[in-house]
Amino acid sequence: MVYQEVVDIVINLMNNGLILLVLVFLYAATNFDPENNALRKKIIAGLVSGFSVLFIMANPWKLETGLIFDTRSVLYGITAYFFGGVPTLIAMAFGITYRVSIGGSGVYAGVLTILSTSAIGYIWRKTNQSKYFKNRFLEFYTLGVLLHIATLLGFFLLPDGFNIIIDLLIPYLGLFPILVMLVGVVISNQQVRIHLNQNFKTQTQLLQASMDATIHMEIYAVDLNFKYLTFNQFHALAMKNYYNLDIAPGEDFLSIIENDAMKSRLKQNIQKAMNGFNHVDTIKVETEKEKYLEEHYAPIYENNHIIGATVFSYEITDRKKYESSILYLSYNDALTGLYNRRFYVERLNEYKDPKFNPVSLILCDINGLKIMNDAFGHDAGDELLLEVSNLLKQTFSDKGNVCRIGGDEFVILLPNTELTTAQYLLEKVKRILSSKFIHGMSVSVSFGISSKEKDEKIEEVFRIVEEQMYKNKLFEVSSHRSESIKTILNTLHEKNPREEKHSKRVSEICIQIGKKLHMKSEELQLLKAIANLHDIGKIAIDESILNKPSKLNDAEWEIIKRHPEIGYRIISTSPEYAEIAYDILSHHEKWDGTGYPRALSGQNIPIRARIISIADAYDAMVSERPYRKSLTHREAIAEIKKNSGTQFDPNLVRIFLELFETKKE
C-alpha cells in the first residue's frame, strides 16, 4: 500500500512538472526577454506567471483534504530569479489568493512555500550567485535543492508535519531540483538566444548604417556565383548613375558591368578573394579619364568555408594627383620645371653605360643673378631664371635632359650626341641670349662644354666642363657686373631724374672737401664714384615711396633706410667697386652712433662715408622735395653747425664751413 502511494505521488507530481515544462517551452518558443526593463513587460510577465501558478495549483496532488502539493515552488523560484521583483509580486498575489480561498489545514504551509521560494529566488538573483558556478546545470540544481529544503521545512506547520516531510522527501529533493535545473537551463538558453538575436540585429543595423554612412566608398558583397549578398547606398546610387539600374540582393553583379575590360578585372580580383586572398588593387577606371580607384577585396567565411567576397572601393584621384605632384617635385625644379639635382645625379649614373656614348655635357652659370635680385627684387631674378631655362629647354629637350642643379647653375646631358652637334646647339643659344635684356640688363650666361667618349669617365668629363665654364666666367662676369651697375644707375636716374642731379652736386662738394684734405687723385676718383653711386640702393625702393608728396610714415621710413644695405650688396659684387662698398653702406651712419644700418660712431665710420654724409645732407636740405620746400643756404649751414659732433664729424664740418659758409644763396 505504501509503495502504491509513493508511485501515485510521483505520477501526480510528474504530471504537475510536465505542465510546468509545457508552459516553459511555450515561453521558449517566443521572443520574450525576461531582462526587459519596461514596466508594461514586467506586468505582463507577472500576469503570465500568475495564471501559470493558478493552472498548476488547480492540478495538484492531494494528500488529504486541505493538504495539496504541486510545483509552485519551482515556478516561484524561477520567476523571482529570472523576472525580478514586480512579476514575482504579481504571481505571489495570484498564488496566495488562490491558496487562501481553498483553505484547509495546509493553507499556512502553502502560503509560506510561496513566500520562501520567491524570496530565495530573488536573493539568489540579487546576490549574483551565478558567478560562483561555471556550470549552469549545477547552479540551477543547487538552487532547486535550496528551494525545496525551504519548502519541506515549511511543512512543520502542518499537523503530523514530520511524517509528511518523510513522505515527500524523495520527490521534493529528488525530482523537483532536477525540474528546477531543466526549467532554469531552458529559460537561460532562451535568454542567450534572445540576446544573441538582439545583438545580431543591432550589429546588422550598425553595420548597414556604417556602410550607408560613407558617401565616398562603395561597399558590396557577392556570393560564389557573383550574386549580390548586400551593398551600401553609395554603391546602389553609383550603379543607378552608371547603368540606370536599381540593384537588389540576389542579382548577378557581373552581368550589370558593360565594359569588358572592367568586367574581366573585377571578376579576376573577386575570384582571387574567393580563393582566400585579401588583396588591394589600385586602378585607373576604364570608362573615365584620369579617375583612379583603390579596391580592397576580402573573402567572406562561414564555418571556415568561403561563401563569397566583399569589395571596398573608393576614389583616390585627388590622392594620385597629389602623389604625382610630389613625385614631380622630387625630380623637377619648382620654379623652372626643369629636372633637379636628384634627377641629374641618377641620370648621370645611368649614362655611364657605354650604350649612351658619346654623351655631351654642357654646364651653364647665369651671370648677375644676385645683382638682379638685389636691384630689382626676386621677381626679376625669377624672370631671368625662367628666360634662360625656357631657352635651354626649347633648344635641348629633344636631345637630352636639362637640369637645374643650383641657384643659377644648369647642366645639360645629351646622350648619344656628338660634340659637334652639342656645340652647334650651344652657339644657337648664345646668339639668342645676346639679344635678351631684362630691366635693361643684358642676359649673360657662362658655358662649358665637352663630350664623353668610349673609355672616359663621365666624372672626369664633368670636371673638364666645370673648369672650362669657370674660366669663361672669369672673363665674362667682371665686365657684365660693371655694365649691370651702370645699367642700374641709369635706370634709377630715369625713374628719378633729380637723383642724377643730386649725385653730381654731392660729387662736387665731396671733391672740394677731398682736395682740402689733400687727398690724392685716386682717392678723389673714389669720392666721385661714391657720390655717383651712394643712393644706387634706391633702385629697389618703390617709386610711390620715393616720390611720396607727403611725409613718410614709420613703415615707409624703415623701407627707405634699407637702401644703404641694398646698395652695398649691389656694389660689392663687382671687384671694380668693391673698395667703396663699405663707404656706401656707411653713408647714413652718425658721429654719435645713432645712425644706420650698423650704428657705427666716430672714427669707426669710413672717412669717405663721413664726407659724403655732410655733402648729402646739405644738398638734400637746399633741394626741393615732394613733401617739403627747400631750405636757404643759411638755414642749411645752421643745421650743419647744429649737428656737428652728433650727426657729423666736427673736423669735417669745420672744413665744409671754410669752403661753403660764405657761399652766396
C-alpha positions in Angstrom: 0.0 0.0 0.0 2.8 2.4 0.9 4.6 1.6 -2.4 1.4 2.4 -4.3 1.1 5.7 -2.6 4.6 6.7 -3.5 4.0 5.7 -7.1 0.8 7.8 -7.1 2.7 10.8 -5.6 5.4 10.5 -8.2 3.0 10.2 -11.1 0.9 13.2 -9.9 3.9 15.3 -9.3 5.4 14.3 -12.7 2.2 15.4 -14.4 2.4 18.6 -12.5 6.0 19.0 -13.6 5.1 18.3 -17.2 2.5 21.0 -17.1 5.3 23.4 -15.9 7.6 22.3 -18.6 5.0 22.7 -21.3 4.5 26.3 -20.1 8.2 26.8 -20.1 8.6 25.5 -23.7 5.7 27.8 -24.8 7.7 30.6 -23.3 10.9 29.4 -25.1 9.1 29.4 -28.4 8.5 33.2 -28.0 11.0 36.1 -28.0 10.0 37.4 -24.6 13.1 38.8 -22.8 13.0 38.3 -19.0 15.5 41.1 -18.7 13.3 43.7 -20.4 13.1 46.8 -18.1 9.8 48.1 -19.4 7.1 48.1 -16.6 4.4 47.0 -19.1 6.6 44.0 -20.0 7.1 43.2 -16.3 3.4 43.3 -15.6 2.7 41.0 -18.5 5.4 38.6 -17.2 3.8 38.7 -13.7 0.3 38.0 -15.1 1.6 35.1 -17.2 3.4 33.7 -14.2 0.3 34.2 -12.0 -2.0 32.4 -14.4 0.6 29.6 -14.7 0.5 29.3 -10.9 -3.3 29.0 -11.0 -3.1 26.4 -13.7 -0.5 24.4 -11.7 -2.3 24.7 -8.3 -5.6 23.7 -10.0 -4.0 20.3 -10.9 -2.3 19.4 -7.6 -1.6 16.1 -5.9 -3.8 15.8 -2.8 -2.5 14.0 0.3 -5.8 14.5 2.2 -8.4 17.1 2.4 -6.8 20.5 2.9 -3.3 19.2 2.0 -2.4 19.8 -1.6 1.1 19.7 -3.2 2.3 20.9 -6.6 5.3 22.5 -8.4 4.5 26.1 -7.4 7.8 26.1 -5.5 9.6 25.6 -8.8 7.7 28.3 -10.6 8.1 31.0 -7.9 11.8 30.3 -7.5 12.3 30.5 -11.3 10.1 33.6 -11.6 11.9 35.5 -8.9 15.3 34.5 -10.4 14.6 35.4 -14.0 11.9 38.0 -13.9 12.7 40.0 -10.8 10.5 41.7 -8.2 7.4 43.1 -10.0 6.5 40.0 -11.9 7.1 37.9 -8.8 4.9 40.0 -6.6 2.1 39.8 -9.1 2.5 36.0 -9.3 2.6 35.8 -5.5 -0.7 37.7 -5.3 -2.3 35.2 -7.6 -1.0 32.2 -5.7 -1.6 33.4 -2.2 -5.2 34.5 -3.0 -6.0 31.1 -4.6 -4.4 29.1 -1.8 -6.3 31.1 0.9 -9.5 30.6 -1.0 -9.1 26.9 -1.0 -8.4 26.8 2.7 -7.7 23.6 4.6 -5.1 22.7 7.2 -2.2 23.3 4.7 -3.0 26.9 4.0 -0.2 28.3 6.2 2.3 25.9 4.8 1.2 26.7 1.2 1.5 30.4 1.7 4.9 30.0 3.4 6.1 28.0 0.4 5.1 30.8 -1.9 6.9 33.4 0.2 10.0 31.4 1.0 10.7 30.1 -2.6 10.1 33.6 -4.0 12.5 35.1 -1.5 15.2 32.5 -2.2 15.0 33.0 -6.0 15.1 36.8 -5.6 18.0 36.8 -3.2 19.9 34.3 -5.5 19.3 36.8 -8.4 20.4 39.9 -6.4 23.5 38.4 -4.9 24.6 37.1 -8.3 25.3 33.6 -7.2 25.8 32.5 -10.8 29.3 33.9 -10.7 30.3 31.1 -8.4 29.2 28.4 -10.8 30.9 27.6 -14.1 28.3 25.1 -15.0 24.7 26.2 -15.5 23.2 22.8 -14.7 24.9 22.7 -11.4 23.8 26.2 -10.5 20.1 25.6 -11.1 20.3 22.2 -9.4 21.7 23.8 -6.3 19.0 26.5 -6.4 16.4 23.7 -6.7 17.8 21.9 -3.6 17.6 25.1 -1.6 14.1 26.0 -2.7 12.8 22.6 -1.7 14.6 22.4 1.6 12.9 25.6 2.5 9.6 24.1 1.2 9.9 20.9 3.3 10.8 23.0 6.4 7.5 24.8 5.9 5.6 21.6 6.3 6.4 21.6 10.0 3.4 24.0 10.3 1.2 21.1 9.2 -0.3 18.5 11.6 1.9 15.5 11.5 4.4 17.6 9.5 7.4 15.3 10.2 5.7 12.3 8.6 4.6 14.4 5.6 8.2 15.6 5.1 9.3 11.9 5.2 6.6 11.0 2.5 7.6 13.9 0.2 11.4 13.8 0.8 12.1 11.8 -2.4 10.0 13.9 -4.9 10.9 17.2 -3.3 14.7 16.6 -3.0 15.0 14.1 -5.8 12.6 15.2 -8.6 11.9 18.9 -8.0 15.6 20.1 -8.0 16.0 18.4 -11.4 12.9 20.1 -12.6 14.3 23.5 -11.4 17.5 22.6 -13.3 15.7 21.8 -16.5 13.5 24.9 -16.4 16.3 27.2 -15.5 18.6 26.0 -18.3 15.8 26.2 -20.8 15.0 29.8 -19.8 18.7 30.7 -19.5 19.3 29.4 -23.0 16.3 31.3 -24.3 17.8 34.5 -22.7 21.1 33.8 -24.5 19.2 33.3 -27.8 17.2 36.5 -27.4 20.3 38.5 -26.6 22.2 37.0 -29.4 19.4 37.8 -31.8 19.2 41.3 -30.4 22.9 41.8 -30.7 22.9 40.3 -34.2 20.1 42.6 -35.2 21.8 45.6 -33.6 25.2 44.8 -35.2 23.5 44.3 -38.5 21.8 47.6 -38.3 25.0 49.3 -37.2 26.9 47.6 -40.0 24.4 48.7 -42.6 24.3 52.2 -41.1 28.1 52.3 -41.2 28.1 51.1 -44.7 25.5 53.6 -45.8 27.0 56.5 -43.8 30.0 56.7 -46.1 29.5 58.8 -49.2 32.9 58.2 -50.6 33.2 54.4 -50.5 31.3 51.7 -52.4 30.8 48.6 -50.3 29.3 45.4 -51.7 29.4 41.7 -51.1 28.8 38.8 -53.6 28.4 35.1 -53.2 30.4 32.4 -55.1 28.2 32.9 -58.1 28.8 36.7 -58.1 25.3 37.5 -57.0 24.8 40.3 -54.5 24.6 39.5 -50.8 24.5 43.1 -49.7 25.7 46.6 -50.6 25.6 50.1 -49.2 23.5 53.0 -50.6 26.6 54.7 -52.2 27.2 51.6 -54.3 23.5 51.4 -55.2 23.5 55.1 -56.2 26.6 54.6 -58.3 25.1 51.7 -60.2 22.0 53.8 -60.7 24.0 56.6 -62.1 26.2 54.5 -64.3 23.7 51.9 -65.5 20.3 53.4 -64.6 19.5 50.2 -62.6 18.0 49.7 -59.2 20.1 46.7 -57.9 18.8 44.2 -55.3 20.3 41.3 -53.4 20.4 38.1 -55.5 21.1 40.0 -58.8 24.2 38.9 -60.8 26.7 41.7 -60.3 29.0 40.9 -63.3 26.1 40.8 -65.7 25.5 44.5 -65.0 29.0 45.6 -65.9 29.1 46.6 -69.6 32.8 47.3 -70.2 34.6 44.1 -71.0 38.0 45.1 -69.6 36.3 46.3 -66.3 34.3 43.1 -66.1 37.4 40.9 -66.6 39.3 42.9 -64.0 36.5 42.7 -61.4 36.0 39.0 -62.0 39.7 38.2 -61.5 40.0 40.2 -58.4 36.8 38.9 -56.8 37.8 35.3 -57.7 41.2 35.8 -56.1 39.4 36.8 -52.8 37.2 33.8 -53.1 40.4 31.7 -53.3 41.3 33.1 -49.8 43.5 36.1 -50.6 43.0 39.5 -49.1 44.4 42.0 -51.6 44.3 45.6 -52.8 44.2 46.9 -56.4 44.8 50.5 -57.5 43.4 51.0 -60.9 42.6 53.7 -63.5 38.9 53.5 -64.3 38.4 52.0 -67.8 35.4 54.2 -68.6 36.6 57.6 -67.3 39.7 59.7 -68.0 42.0 60.5 -65.1 39.9 58.7 -62.5 41.5 56.3 -60.0 40.1 53.8 -57.6 41.6 51.8 -54.8 39.7 48.5 -54.3 40.1 46.2 -51.3 39.0 42.6 -51.8 38.4 40.1 -48.9 36.9 36.6 -48.6 33.7 36.0 -46.5 33.9 33.0 -44.2 31.1 30.9 -42.7 32.1 27.9 -40.6 35.6 28.0 -42.0 34.2 27.9 -45.6 34.4 30.8 -48.1 30.9 31.8 -49.2 31.7 34.9 -51.1 33.8 38.1 -51.2 33.5 41.7 -50.0 34.7 44.7 -52.0 35.5 48.1 -50.7 36.1 50.6 -53.5 36.8 54.4 -53.2 38.1 57.1 -55.4 41.7 58.2 -55.0 42.0 60.6 -57.9 43.0 63.5 -55.7 45.5 61.4 -53.8 47.0 60.1 -57.1 47.3 63.7 -58.3 49.0 64.7 -55.0 51.3 61.7 -55.3 52.1 62.7 -58.9 52.8 66.2 -57.8 55.1 65.0 -55.0 56.9 62.7 -57.5 57.2 65.6 -59.9 58.7 67.9 -57.3 61.1 65.2 -56.2 62.6 65.2 -59.7 61.8 68.7 -61.0 62.6 72.2 -60.0 59.6 74.0 -58.7 60.3 77.4 -60.4 61.6 76.4 -63.8 60.0 72.9 -64.3 63.4 71.6 -65.3 64.8 68.4 -63.8 66.5 68.9 -60.5 69.8 67.8 -59.0 68.4 64.5 -57.8 67.3 63.6 -61.3 70.7 64.8 -62.7 72.7 62.5 -60.3 70.6 59.5 -61.1 70.7 60.1 -64.9 74.4 60.8 -64.8 75.0 57.3 -63.3 72.7 55.8 -65.9 74.7 57.5 -68.7 77.9 55.7 -67.6 76.7 52.8 -69.7 78.6 52.6 -73.0 75.4 52.3 -74.9 74.8 56.1 -74.4 78.2 57.1 -75.8 79.0 59.7 -76.9 77.5 61.8 -74.0 77.9 65.5 -74.4 77.8 67.7 -71.3 77.1 71.4 -71.1 77.4 73.4 -67.9 75.8 76.9 -67.6 76.0 79.6 -65.0 74.0 82.8 -65.1 76.0 85.9 -64.5 74.5 88.7 -62.4 71.5 86.9 -60.8 72.4 88.3 -57.4 72.6 91.8 -58.7 69.3 91.4 -60.4 67.7 90.2 -57.2 69.3 93.0 -55.1 68.4 95.7 -57.6 65.0 94.8 -58.9 63.8 92.2 -56.5 63.5 88.4 -56.6 60.6 88.5 -59.1 63.1 90.0 -61.6 65.6 87.3 -60.6 63.0 84.6 -61.3 62.2 86.2 -64.6 65.9 85.9 -65.5 66.0 82.3 -64.5 62.8 81.5 -66.5 64.1 83.3 -69.5 67.3 81.2 -69.6 65.7 77.9 -68.6 62.9 78.2 -71.2 65.5 78.8 -73.9 67.6 75.8 -72.8 64.5 73.6 -72.7 63.4 74.7 -76.1 66.9 74.0 -77.6 68.0 70.8 -75.9 64.9 68.9 -74.5 64.6 66.9 -77.7 68.2 65.7 -77.4 68.5 65.1 -73.7 67.9 66.4 -70.2 68.1 70.0 -69.0 68.7 70.1 -65.2 68.9 73.0 -62.7 71.5 71.8 -60.2 71.9 75.1 -58.2 70.6 78.6 -57.8 72.0 79.8 -61.1 73.6 76.6 -62.5 72.3 74.3 -65.2 73.6 71.1 -66.6 72.5 69.7 -70.0 73.0 65.9 -70.5 72.9 64.8 -74.2 73.2 61.0 -74.6 74.2 59.7 -78.0 75.1 63.2 -79.1 78.3 64.1 -80.9 80.3 67.1 -79.5 79.9 69.0 -82.8 76.1 68.7 -82.6 76.1 69.9 -79.0 78.4 72.9 -79.9 76.1 73.8 -82.8 73.1 73.9 -80.5 75.1 75.9 -77.8 76.1 78.6 -80.3 72.4 78.9 -81.3 71.6 79.5 -77.6 74.4 82.1 -77.2 73.1 84.1 -80.3 69.6 84.3 -78.9 70.9 85.2 -75.4 72.9 88.1 -76.8 69.8 89.9 -77.7 67.9 89.4 -74.4 67.5 92.2 -71.8 65.6 92.2 -68.5 65.1 95.5 -66.8 67.6 97.0 -69.1 70.3 94.5 -68.1 71.7 92.1 -70.7 71.3 88.4 -70.1 74.7 86.9 -69.6 75.5 83.2 -69.2 78.9 81.4 -69.0 79.1 78.0 -70.6 81.4 74.9 -70.5 81.1 72.0 -72.9 82.8 68.6 -73.5 81.9 65.1 -74.5 82.4 61.6 -73.0 83.9 59.1 -75.5 84.4 55.4 -75.1 86.9 54.9 -72.3 86.4 58.2 -70.5 84.8 58.5 -67.0 81.8 60.8 -67.0 83.0 62.4 -63.7 86.2 63.4 -65.4 84.3 64.9 -68.3 82.2 66.9 -65.9 85.3 68.3 -64.2 86.7 69.4 -67.6 83.4 71.1 -68.4 83.3 72.8 -65.0 86.8 74.2 -65.3 86.0 75.5 -68.8 82.9 77.2 -67.6 84.6 78.9 -64.7 87.5 80.1 -67.0 84.9 81.7 -69.3 83.1 83.2 -66.3 86.3 85.0 -65.1 86.4 86.9 -68.4 82.7 87.5 -68.7 81.4 88.2 -65.2 83.6 91.2 -64.4 82.6 93.3 -67.5 79.0 92.1 -67.0 78.9 93.3 -63.4 80.3 96.7 -64.3 77.8 97.1 -67.1 75.0 95.9 -64.8 75.9 98.6 -62.2 75.9 101.2 -64.9 72.5 100.0 -66.1 71.1 100.0 -62.6 72.3 103.6 -62.1 70.9 104.7 -65.4 67.6 103.1 -64.6 67.5 104.8 -61.2 68.2 108.2 -62.9 65.5 107.6 -65.4 63.0 106.8 -62.7 64.1 109.8 -60.6 65.9 112.4 -62.7 66.6 114.5 -59.5 68.8 111.7 -58.2 71.2 112.2 -61.0 71.5 116.0 -60.4 71.7 115.4 -56.7 74.6 112.9 -57.2 76.5 115.5 -59.3 76.1 118.2 -56.8 77.2 115.9 -53.9 80.1 114.8 -56.0 81.3 118.5 -56.4 81.1 119.1 -52.7 83.0 115.9 -51.9 85.8 116.7 -54.4 86.3 120.1 -52.8 86.5 118.7 -49.3 88.8 115.9 -50.5 91.1 118.5 -52.1 91.1 120.5 -48.8 92.2 117.3 -47.1 95.0 116.9 -49.7 93.7 113.6 -51.0 95.4 112.0 -53.9 93.8 111.9 -57.3 92.9 108.2 -56.9 91.1 108.9 -53.7 89.3 111.8 -55.3 88.1 109.5 -58.0 86.8 107.1 -55.3 84.9 110.1 -53.7 83.4 110.9 -57.1 82.4 107.3 -57.6 80.8 107.2 -54.1 78.9 110.4 -54.8 77.5 108.9 -58.0 76.6 105.5 -56.5 75.7 106.3 -52.9 72.0 106.1 -53.5 72.0 103.2 -56.0 70.2 101.0 -53.5 67.1 103.2 -54.0 66.6 101.2 -57.2 64.9 98.6 -55.1 62.6 101.1 -53.3 59.1 101.5 -54.7 58.6 104.7 -56.7 55.5 105.6 -54.7 57.6 105.9 -51.6 60.5 107.7 -53.3 58.1 110.3 -54.8 55.5 110.5 -52.0 54.3 114.1 -51.8 53.7 113.9 -48.0 55.8 112.9 -45.1 56.8 109.2 -44.9 55.1 107.0 -42.2 57.2 104.8 -39.9 56.9 101.7 -42.2 57.8 103.6 -45.3 60.8 105.2 -43.5 62.0 101.7 -42.5 61.9 100.7 -46.2 63.9 103.9 -47.2 66.5 103.0 -44.5 67.3 99.8 -46.3 68.9 101.5 -49.4 72.5 101.6 -48.0 72.4 97.8 -47.5 70.9 97.2 -50.9 73.5 99.5 -52.4 76.3 97.7 -50.6 75.1 94.3 -51.9 74.9 95.6 -55.5 78.3 97.3 -55.4 80.2 94.6 -53.6 79.5 92.1 -56.4 81.9 94.0 -58.7 85.6 93.9 -57.9 85.9 97.3 -59.7 83.8 98.9 -57.0 84.5 96.7 -54.0 86.7 99.3 -52.3 83.8 101.7 -51.9 81.1 99.2 -51.0 81.6 99.9 -47.2 81.6 103.6 -47.8 78.1 103.3 -49.4 76.9 101.0 -46.6 78.0 103.6 -44.1 77.0 107.0 -45.6 74.0 107.3 -43.2 76.0 106.4 -40.0 76.2 109.3 -37.4 79.2 110.5 -35.5 77.4 109.8 -32.1 76.5 106.2 -33.1 72.7 106.8 -33.7 72.8 106.3 -37.5 72.0 103.2 -39.6 72.4 100.4 -40.5 75.2 99.4 -38.1 75.2 102.2 -35.6 78.9 103.0 -36.1 80.4 106.0 -34.4 83.4 108.4 -34.6 86.5 107.2 -36.4 84.9 103.8 -37.0 82.9 105.3 -39.8 85.0 105.3 -43.0 86.2 108.9 -43.8 84.8 108.9 -47.3 81.4 108.0 -45.8 81.7 110.9 -43.3 82.5 113.3 -46.1 79.6 112.2 -48.2 77.3 112.3 -45.2 77.8 116.1 -44.9 77.6 116.7 -48.6 74.5 114.5 -49.0 72.7 116.2 -46.0 73.5 119.7 -47.2 72.3 119.2 -50.8 69.2 117.4 -49.6 68.3 120.4 -47.4 68.8 123.0 -50.1 66.9 120.9 -52.7 63.1 120.9 -53.0 61.5 117.6 -52.2 57.9 116.4 -53.0 57.0 116.6 -49.3 58.7 120.0 -48.4 60.2 123.1 -49.8 63.9 123.7 -49.9 65.9 125.5 -47.1 68.0 128.5 -47.8 71.8 128.3 -47.8 72.0 130.0 -44.4 69.3 127.7 -42.9 71.2 124.6 -44.2 74.5 125.9 -42.8 72.9 126.5 -39.5 71.6 122.8 -39.4 75.1 121.5 -40.3 76.6 123.6 -37.4 73.8 122.4 -35.1 74.5 118.7 -35.8 78.3 119.0 -35.7 79.6 116.4 -33.2 76.4 114.5 -33.2 75.5 113.6 -36.8 78.6 114.9 -38.5 82.4 114.7 -37.9 83.2 118.1 -36.3 86.6 118.3 -38.1 85.0 117.8 -41.5 82.2 120.2 -40.6 84.9 122.9 -39.9 86.4 122.2 -43.4 83.0 122.3 -45.0 82.2 125.6 -43.4 85.5 127.1 -44.5 84.7 126.1 -48.1 80.9 126.9 -48.2 79.8 129.0 -45.3 80.3 132.3 -47.2 78.8 131.0 -50.3 76.0 133.2 -51.7 72.4 132.0 -51.9 
